[in-house]
């Protein structure tokens, strides 16, 4: 049934459409997957002429066909999502709820009280977070091309948390957490020879070590969704933090702490993944991690 080395009989993870007869092929149904064209066909279509294949001696870029061999085969456009969308919605929800409460409790002077009072810090924090994600999202979108695929504001399954940005690049997948903090990020190391080594992330005088824990959890989620040996890197990107003229970026527990101008060249660097592989990973993660 297999016409050549570029074909594989397999059980589909997602529903597809036979390229020969146009019939729908339900998920979990056995079909022939054609690697070169990334299409499927019914088992009943025994092709006597196999598609052209590249010689096994021709070394080329890594394609990671396994990421999507059993995945969707249609060339539908992937919606990357909107940076900061969920944080922006939460800010607007809290702001509207407060306004409604004040106007209900004080019908005559509600508008005046709103004009002279400020939002709670717990509410403005959502606005600050949204602004940071939106600003970094715009910068990342300017880099988008065949070798840089992006997903913004992705929901983590069975959690209220989200992933700000995911970038698929030639040298791997980047899980990026945007932070709009004031102060200079720095790494403080305690202990060492006689005591356990402890690394703490400080922004100014504020201990922000928990941010590293959050990124590591997001990296684990993306790795589990891929189920393939694809490099996945965690990044804390400070969009408005103070930074020295030279240096300033550092890595703690495999999570990079840097700013946009230091991040962009990494995303644009060459690597072993082909554009086709990145496209496959992009589609797979978009389905596994829906927009928040």
N, C-alpha and C positions, 0 to 999 in steps of 0.2 A: 504493500500500500504506500510505502514511502518512496517518492520519486527520486530522491537523491539526498546528499548530506545536508542540504539546506532545508529539509523538511522533517517534521517530527509529529508523530501521532500522540496526542495528549488529551487529557481531560481539561476543558476550559474552566478557568476561574471565573470569567465573566462571559456573558452572552455575546455572540458575534453574528456576522452575516457571511454566508458562503459567497466567495468572490465569483464562483462559476454560475450558480443558479439563482443567487440572491435570496435564498431561503434563510430564515433566522435559525441560528443554532443556540439552543438554551445553554445556560451555564451548567457545568458539571457533566456536559456531554462530550464524548470523544470526537475529535475532529483532527484534521491535518493542519498544522501550523507551518506556514512558509516563512522562514526567517528573513529571507532577502526582501520580500515585499511586505512583511509584517501583516499578512492577511491569513484568513482561515478558509477551509473548504470542507464540504461534507465528506465523510468516509466513502460514500458511494462514487465519488468522482476520482477514479484511478487515473492519474495523469501519466501518460506514457513518455512525455518529454519533460524532464525535470527542468526547473529554472536554472539559469546560468549561475554558477557559483565561482567564488574566488578560490584560487589554488591554495591548498593548505600551506604551501611554502611562502605565500605572500604575507609578510608580517604587516599588520595594520593596527590601528588604534583599538583599544579595548572597547567592546560594544556592550558587554554585560547584558546579552540578550535574555538571560534568565530572569532579569528583573520583571520583564513584561511578557515572556513567552506565553503565559496563560492569561494575560490581561486583555483589556479592550484593544481592538484592532482598528476601530474607526479613527479617522484623522480629525476628530472633533477638536475644536479650539478649547484649550484649557483656560478657565477663568482664574486669573491669579489672585483675585480677592482685592480688598481695599485696605491699605495700611491704616491701622488705628481705628477701624470701623467699630469694633465692639467696645473699646474704651470710650470712644466718642458717644456711642449710644448710651452707655452707663452714666456718663457725665450729664447728658441731656435729661435722662430719666430722673436722676437725683435732683437736678436743678428744677425741673418742672414740679416734682413732688413737693419740694420746699416752698415754691411759689404758691402752689395750690393750698398748702396748709396755712401759710401766712395770710393769704387773701380770705380764706374761709374763717379763720379766727378773728381777723380784723378787717371786716368788709369796707370800712370807711378809709382807713389809713394803711391798708395793706400795700398799696403801691409805693407809698412814702417809705414804709419800713424796708421794703425790698431795695429801694434806691440808696438808703443810707447804711445798710448792713452788708456784710460780706458772706460769701459761701463758706461752709465749713471746710477745713483742710482735707477732710476725708472725701469731700466732693471735688475740690479743685485738683486733688491728686490725679483723678481720672482725666481731667482736662490736660494736665501736664503730661501724663503718659501718652495720651492721644497725640499731642503736638509732637512729642519725640518720635513716635512711630511714623507719623505723617511726614515729618521732615526727612527721616532716613529713607522712608519708602520712596520719596521723590528722587533722592539720589540714586537709589538702587535701580529704579525704573529707567533712569537715563543710561544705565549700563546694559539693560536687557538686550539680548541678541541670541543667535543660534547656539552660542556656547555659554550663555548665562541665562538660565531660566529661573523665574521667581514665583514664590507663593507668599502672600501676606495674610496675617491675622488668621491663623489656622486653629481650629478647635481641637483640643486634646480629648480623645474619647474617654467617657466616664469621668470627666473632670470639668470644673468651672474655669480652669486655666486655659490659656491659649499660647501659641507660639507667634511672636511678632512677625518674623521673616524667615523664610527658608530659601537659600540660593543653591541651585544646581549648577556646578561649574565643571570645567575640564579636569580639575584636580580634586574633586569631591563635593560633598554636600556641606553647606554651612548653615548652622542653626543660630540665628542672630536675635539677640534680645536688645532692644533699643532702650536707652535710659537717658532722660533729660535731667541730669543732676548738675548742681553747682559744686565747685571744689575740684581738686586734683585727685584723680584715682591713683592709688599707690598700693604697693604690696608690702605688708609688714610680716616679717618672719620671726617667730618666737621659738625658743627651745633649740634643740640641735643635738650636740654630742651626748650630753647626759640626760636630756629631757626630750620627750617626743616633739618632733618638728610640727609646728602649727603655722599655717599660712592664713593671714587675714587680709581681706580686701577693704581698704579704707577709701572713702571719697571725702576729702578734707579731713575732718576729725570724726566723721560718721562711719561706724562699722557696718559695711554692706556685704559681709561674707555670705549672707543667705542668698544673695543674687547668684553667686557661683553655684550653690546647691540647686537653684531653680533651673539654670541653664543645663546642668548635668542631667537633670530629670528629663528635660526636653530632648536632649541628645539621645537618651535611652529610648524615648518614644519614637523618634525618627528611625533609629537603627532597627527597632522591632518592626516598624511598618515596612521597611525595605526588605528585611530577611535576606539580605545579600551582603557580601563582603565589599561594601562601598565605604570609602573614608567619610566619616561624619565628624565635623569639627564644631565646637561650641564657641560662641563669641558674645562678649558683652561690649556693645558699641555705645559710647558716651557721646551724644550728639552736641552737647554744649559745655562739657566739663573743661576746666582749665587744663592746659597741657604745656609742657616745656618746649622750647624751640628744638631741642635735640632729644631723641629717645622718648621715654614716657610710656610706651606700650610694654606690656609684660604678660606672662602666662602663669596662671595659678590652677593647679589640679586639672591641667589639660584644657582650661578655658582661657581664651585670649581676652585681654582687656585693652581696648584701643578706641580710636575714633574713626569717623568715616574715611578720611584721607589715607589712613593706614590700612583700612579694610579693602577699599576698592581695588588696589593693585593685586591683592591676593586673589580676589574673585576673577580678575582678568588674566591670571597666570596660566601658562600652558600646562597640560596634564594628559594622562592616558585615556581619559574618557572621550568618546566620540560625541558628536552632536546628536546622533541617533540614540545613544545610550542616555544622554541627559534628557532628551525628549521623553524617553520611556520612563525614567525615574520621575520626571515632572508629572506625567499623567498618573502614575501609580500613587505618588504622595498626595496629589490633589484629591484623589478618590478616598484614600485612607484617612486623610486629615481635612475634612471639609472646612469651608470658610466659616469663621465664627460669627 
